[in-house]
Amino acid sequence: MKQEAEGRRQKSEVRKRKAREASRKQEGCTIGNDAKLAGMSLTHQPGASVKSRRAIGLALAAAAGLGCLLACGLGGFWAYRSLVGEPPGQGAQAQRGYQAAAPIIAALETYHQAHGQYPATLDTLVPAYLAAIPASVNGYPLTYQAVGGSYTLQFSYAGPGMNHCTYTPSTLWKCFGYY
């Protein structure tokens, strides 16, 4: 019986202590675990709970605002990309053009080193430098033009709009497009 009474008394003390701590927190009193461990006394900061609630509210509002801006910005970017597509010179069709042009560019450079000039037409490269010239890339022909001591090699593709990528030895690839 004595043990039961002692257990009830201890539980009652724990409940009272928790109630006192809760009321102190509501009044703006703070005590941290570090202060308890260091033997420091309880400090009272008037209005601390109101200030901390405001700070938390402002922090949450700022985080929500930033989250919304990020979501709207990314959403707008994806919507734009889905409507407009990849910029000229980027994407799968552009990569197919670059891959088709790479052996031609290498053959043109090899021909230039051997003859001191670029050929008048791409057909000159076949069969000594290339097995064949592709008839088209992405449904459009490759165009080649020898200009002075240089040349231009161009491929085109559709989607979105019409895109053209032009290679010259001095500028390498430059792409543009229009709708």
Buried (B, 14 or more C-beta within 10 A) or exposed (E): EEEEEEEEEEEEEEEEEEEEEEEBEEBBBBBEEEEEEEEEEEEEEEEBBEEEEEEEEEEEEEEEEEEEEEEEEEEEEEEEEEEEBBBBBEBEBBEBBBEBBEBBBEBBEBBBEEEEEBBEEBEBBEEEBBEEBBEEBBEBEBEBEBEEEBBBBBBBBEEBEBBBBBBBBEEEBBBEBEE
